[in-house]
Amino acid sequence: MQKTPKAKRKGAARFTLYMLVGAGLLVLVSAASISFGAADMRLSTAWEAVFRFDPNQTEHQIIQTLRFPRTVADLIVGCSLAICGALMQGTTRNPLADSGLMGISSGSGFAIALAMAFLPSRTYGQTMLFACLGAAVTTGMTYFIASLGKRGMTPQRLVLAGMSISTLFGAFSQYLSIKYHLGQALAYWTAGGTAGASWNELALVSPFFAVGVLAAVVLSPSVTVMSLGEDVATGLGLKTGFVKGASTLIVLILTGLSVVVVGPVGFVGLITPHIVRYMVGVDYRYIIPASGLYGALLTVSADLVGRLINKPYETPIGVIFAVVGVPYFLYLARKQRREFE
């Protein structure tokens, strides 16, 4: 049933309100992320480093080379992973879909572990390519395994296949870590964290993130139709094969690059779209951009909490999201339990 003009205006107004609120919160949290960390310094010193940078001051160097690029990395990775989750949940009609749970992140992680083991002198661009290829391989395996059997692919089979693939390739990564003495570098990276983000790396990956996010927003009206069901979408004249292929390509690129920057962080794409649906409704023209904004907000907040709860040590954001995400996943799985029977 089509919405009335009044309902459309109300939905657009609500979307605008929540986007403005989210943008304001994101500015505040980002400012806090730049200002606070393991090293104690005055707020005035932190903001002088942003607007009047003096390379001779150690505090200014900390802000410009560590905290500022780290905050930007949190922004783009959180935005990207949340949009990936919204795309996957919309096109597969699977409320449990997330790039971490579907095995995509673990494939990227394994590919990067391979690169660490066999290409120690690799460039950052080669690492990006390995991550995207690894994501593509595990995505193909997940969909293939989920489609086996008489019932074919269902949302629940897709999640179970993804979790199996994720566990398998996570074990492969650990094997490479032990055999080739990758040690602490791989261990901290697989836990998820943006502590090593640099301006040069962000300059290389940011254009790809921007294109992927823009493509997802352009695709969002079609995702709304897909969320009604494939039969309904086909009946309305939508090219469902193209929409699925385009959304999968976007997810592969954004997830692969996110793993390069932050490591295989899960649950961002699972949690954020569900939160956003309570705010803006079920229209993916609103869900996808709002997920990007609130995914960035959640990731920056999680990274800030990870830096402050155990100073001067840091808790990786992957651990923070796991603490919140696992109970939420169990809650969603329980809601879907009848479909498993």
TACORMO-V29181 format. One record per residue. N is the residue number from 1. RES is the residue in three letters. SS is DSSP state (helix for helix, strand for strand, loop for the rest). PSI is psi in whole degrees, 0 to 359 (999 if undefined). D_FIRST is the distance of its C-alpha to the first C-alpha in Angstrom with 1 decimal. Layout:
n: (N:N)
res: (RES:RES)
ss: (SS:SS)
psi: (PSI:PSI)
d_first: (D_FIRST:D_FIRST)
This chain:
n: (1:2:3:4:5:6:7:8:9:10:11:12:13:14:15:16:17:18:19:20:21:22:23:24:25:26:27:28:29:30:31:32:33:34:35:36:37:38:39:40:41:42:43:44:45:46:47:48:49:50:51:52:53:54:55:56:57:58:59:60:61:62:63:64:65:66:67:68:69:70:71:72:73:74:75:76:77:78:79:80:81:82:83:84:85:86:87:88:89:90:91:92:93:94:95:96:97:98:99:100:101:102:103:104:105:106:107:108:109:110:111:112:113:114:115:116:117:118:119:120:121:122:123:124:125:126:127:128:129:130:131:132:133:134:135:136:137:138:139:140:141:142:143:144:145:146:147:148:149:150:151:152:153:154:155:156:157:158:159:160:161:162:163:164:165:166:167:168:169:170:171:172:173:174:175:176:177:178:179:180:181:182:183:184:185:186:187:188:189:190:191:192:193:194:195:196:197:198:199:200:201:202:203:204:205:206:207:208:209:210:211:212:213:214:215:216:217:218:219:220:221:222:223:224:225:226:227:228:229:230:231:232:233:234:235:236:237:238:239:240:241:242:243:244:245:246:247:248:249:250:251:252:253:254:255:256:257:258:259:260:261:262:263:264:265:266:267:268:269:270:271:272:273:274:275:276:277:278:279:280:281:282:283:284:285:286:287:288:289:290:291:292:293:294:295:296:297:298:299:300:301:302:303:304:305:306:307:308:309:310:311:312:313:314:315:316:317:318:319:320:321:322:323:324:325:326:327:328:329:330:331:332:333:334:335:336:337:338:339:340:341)
res: (MET:GLN:LYS:THR:PRO:LYS:ALA:LYS:ARG:LYS:GLY:ALA:ALA:ARG:PHE:THR:LEU:TYR:MET:LEU:VAL:GLY:ALA:GLY:LEU:LEU:VAL:LEU:VAL:SER:ALA:ALA:SER:ILE:SER:PHE:GLY:ALA:ALA:ASP:MET:ARG:LEU:SER:THR:ALA:TRP:GLU:ALA:VAL:PHE:ARG:PHE:ASP:PRO:ASN:GLN:THR:GLU:HIS:GLN:ILE:ILE:GLN:THR:LEU:ARG:PHE:PRO:ARG:THR:VAL:ALA:ASP:LEU:ILE:VAL:GLY:CYS:SER:LEU:ALA:ILE:CYS:GLY:ALA:LEU:MET:GLN:GLY:THR:THR:ARG:ASN:PRO:LEU:ALA:ASP:SER:GLY:LEU:MET:GLY:ILE:SER:SER:GLY:SER:GLY:PHE:ALA:ILE:ALA:LEU:ALA:MET:ALA:PHE:LEU:PRO:SER:ARG:THR:TYR:GLY:GLN:THR:MET:LEU:PHE:ALA:CYS:LEU:GLY:ALA:ALA:VAL:THR:THR:GLY:MET:THR:TYR:PHE:ILE:ALA:SER:LEU:GLY:LYS:ARG:GLY:MET:THR:PRO:GLN:ARG:LEU:VAL:LEU:ALA:GLY:MET:SER:ILE:SER:THR:LEU:PHE:GLY:ALA:PHE:SER:GLN:TYR:LEU:SER:ILE:LYS:TYR:HIS:LEU:GLY:GLN:ALA:LEU:ALA:TYR:TRP:THR:ALA:GLY:GLY:THR:ALA:GLY:ALA:SER:TRP:ASN:GLU:LEU:ALA:LEU:VAL:SER:PRO:PHE:PHE:ALA:VAL:GLY:VAL:LEU:ALA:ALA:VAL:VAL:LEU:SER:PRO:SER:VAL:THR:VAL:MET:SER:LEU:GLY:GLU:ASP:VAL:ALA:THR:GLY:LEU:GLY:LEU:LYS:THR:GLY:PHE:VAL:LYS:GLY:ALA:SER:THR:LEU:ILE:VAL:LEU:ILE:LEU:THR:GLY:LEU:SER:VAL:VAL:VAL:VAL:GLY:PRO:VAL:GLY:PHE:VAL:GLY:LEU:ILE:THR:PRO:HIS:ILE:VAL:ARG:TYR:MET:VAL:GLY:VAL:ASP:TYR:ARG:TYR:ILE:ILE:PRO:ALA:SER:GLY:LEU:TYR:GLY:ALA:LEU:LEU:THR:VAL:SER:ALA:ASP:LEU:VAL:GLY:ARG:LEU:ILE:ASN:LYS:PRO:TYR:GLU:THR:PRO:ILE:GLY:VAL:ILE:PHE:ALA:VAL:VAL:GLY:VAL:PRO:TYR:PHE:LEU:TYR:LEU:ALA:ARG:LYS:GLN:ARG:ARG:GLU:PHE:GLU)
ss: (loop:loop:loop:loop:helix:helix:helix:helix:helix:helix:helix:helix:helix:helix:helix:helix:helix:helix:helix:helix:helix:helix:helix:helix:helix:helix:helix:helix:helix:helix:helix:helix:helix:helix:helix:loop:loop:loop:loop:loop:loop:loop:helix:helix:helix:helix:helix:helix:helix:helix:helix:loop:loop:loop:loop:loop:loop:helix:helix:helix:helix:helix:helix:helix:helix:helix:helix:helix:helix:helix:helix:helix:helix:helix:helix:helix:helix:helix:helix:helix:helix:helix:helix:helix:helix:helix:helix:helix:helix:helix:helix:helix:loop:loop:loop:loop:loop:loop:loop:loop:loop:loop:loop:helix:helix:helix:helix:helix:helix:helix:helix:helix:helix:helix:helix:helix:helix:helix:loop:loop:loop:loop:loop:helix:helix:helix:helix:helix:helix:helix:helix:helix:helix:helix:helix:helix:helix:helix:helix:helix:helix:helix:helix:helix:helix:helix:helix:loop:loop:loop:loop:loop:loop:loop:helix:helix:helix:helix:helix:helix:helix:helix:helix:helix:helix:helix:helix:helix:helix:helix:helix:helix:helix:helix:helix:helix:helix:helix:helix:loop:loop:loop:helix:helix:helix:helix:helix:helix:helix:helix:helix:loop:loop:loop:loop:loop:loop:loop:helix:helix:helix:helix:helix:helix:helix:helix:helix:helix:helix:helix:helix:helix:helix:helix:helix:helix:helix:helix:helix:helix:helix:helix:helix:helix:helix:helix:loop:loop:loop:helix:helix:helix:helix:helix:helix:loop:loop:loop:loop:helix:helix:helix:helix:helix:helix:helix:helix:helix:helix:helix:helix:helix:helix:helix:helix:helix:helix:helix:helix:helix:helix:helix:loop:loop:loop:loop:loop:helix:helix:helix:helix:helix:helix:helix:helix:helix:helix:helix:helix:helix:loop:loop:loop:helix:helix:helix:helix:helix:helix:helix:helix:helix:helix:helix:helix:helix:helix:helix:helix:helix:helix:helix:helix:helix:helix:helix:helix:helix:loop:loop:loop:loop:loop:loop:loop:loop:helix:helix:helix:helix:helix:helix:helix:helix:helix:helix:helix:helix:helix:helix:helix:helix:helix:helix:helix:loop:helix:helix:helix:helix:loop)
psi: (133:150:148:159:324:317:322:317:320:318:320:321:318:319:314:317:311:329:320:318:315:320:319:316:322:321:316:314:322:320:319:322:323:328:330:147:198:322:124:132:159:151:321:323:319:317:336:324:331:314:337:67:129:107:347:351:129:319:321:323:321:315:310:329:344:295:317:307:329:318:319:320:318:319:308:325:315:317:313:313:323:320:321:315:317:317:313:318:326:315:331:353:40:107:349:2:136:142:331:317:337:4:358:313:321:326:317:318:318:319:321:324:320:316:320:322:319:347:68:336:23:156:167:325:321:323:318:316:315:316:316:321:318:320:320:318:311:329:315:318:319:313:323:311:320:335:352:152:169:324:344:198:126:160:322:318:325:316:315:318:318:318:324:315:320:315:317:310:336:321:320:319:318:323:315:322:318:314:321:14:45:331:227:325:313:323:313:321:318:338:339:115:149:19:330:7:140:161:322:317:317:323:329:320:337:318:323:320:314:316:317:316:316:318:322:319:318:324:348:322:322:325:324:316:318:327:346:347:145:322:316:316:318:319:332:3:10:138:88:324:318:317:316:314:317:317:322:318:318:314:318:313:310:320:315:314:325:320:323:317:316:345:175:80:129:169:347:312:342:312:312:310:328:321:316:325:327:334:310:358:202:5:119:348:334:322:316:307:323:323:319:314:311:335:319:317:315:321:317:319:317:320:320:316:318:330:334:337:342:47:144:8:162:143:119:149:335:323:318:312:327:320:320:321:323:310:323:321:317:323:314:319:323:322:330:9:329:331:345:340:999)
d_first: (0.0:3.8:6.6:9.3:12.7:14.2:12.0:12.6:16.3:16.5:15.3:17.7:20.5:20.2:20.4:23.4:25.1:25.0:26.2:29.1:30.0:30.0:32.0:34.5:34.9:35.4:38.1:39.9:39.7:40.9:43.7:44.7:44.6:47.0:49.2:49.7:50.9:53.8:56.2:56.8:57.0:56.5:53.2:55.1:56.5:53.1:51.7:55.0:54.4:51.0:52.2:55.9:56.5:60.1:60.8:64.0:62.3:61.2:58.4:56.9:57.1:55.2:52.4:52.2:52.8:51.1:48.7:47.1:46.2:45.2:42.7:41.3:41.0:39.1:36.7:35.9:36.0:33.7:31.2:31.4:31.2:28.2:26.3:27.4:26.1:22.6:22.6:23.9:21.5:18.5:19.9:21.4:18.8:22.0:22.4:26.1:26.4:29.0:31.6:34.4:33.2:32.4:36.0:35.4:37.5:40.2:40.6:41.1:43.5:45.5:45.8:47.0:49.5:50.7:51.2:53.1:55.4:56.2:55.6:57.1:57.6:54.1:52.4:49.2:47.5:48.6:47.2:43.8:44.0:45.0:42.2:39.5:41.2:41.4:37.7:37.0:39.4:38.0:34.4:35.4:37.3:34.5:32.0:34.7:35.8:32.3:31.7:34.9:34.9:33.2:29.9:29.6:27.9:25.9:25.0:27.9:30.4:29.5:30.4:33.5:34.7:34.2:36.2:38.9:39.2:39.2:42.0:44.0:44.0:44.7:47.7:48.7:48.6:50.9:53.2:53.6:54.2:57.0:58.6:58.6:59.2:56.2:56.5:55.3:53.5:51.1:50.9:49.8:47.5:45.6:45.2:43.2:44.5:44.7:48.4:49.6:47.2:49.1:48.4:49.5:47.0:44.1:45.0:44.8:41.5:39.6:38.7:37.1:35.1:34.0:33.0:31.1:29.1:28.4:27.2:24.8:23.3:23.0:21.4:18.8:15.8:16.5:16.9:13.4:12.3:15.2:14.2:11.4:14.4:16.9:16.1:12.5:13.9:16.7:14.6:12.9:16.6:17.2:20.8:20.5:24.3:24.8:22.3:23.9:27.3:26.8:25.4:28.3:30.8:29.7:29.9:33.4:34.8:33.6:34.6:37.9:38.8:37.9:40.2:42.9:42.7:42.1:42.5:40.0:38.1:35.4:32.6:31.7:28.7:27.9:28.1:26.8:23.1:22.8:24.4:22.2:18.9:20.2:20.8:18.0:15.0:13.4:13.1:16.2:17.0:18.2:19.2:21.7:23.7:23.7:24.9:27.7:28.9:28.9:30.3:33.1:33.7:33.9:36.2:38.6:38.7:39.5:42.2:43.7:43.8:45.4:48.1:48.9:48.9:52.0:53.9:55.7:54.0:50.4:47.6:45.4:41.7:40.9:42.7:40.8:37.4:38.6:39.7:36.2:34.2:35.8:35.0:31.4:31.1:32.7:30.3:27.2:29.1:29.7:26.1:25.5:28.7:27.2:26.0:29.6:30.9)
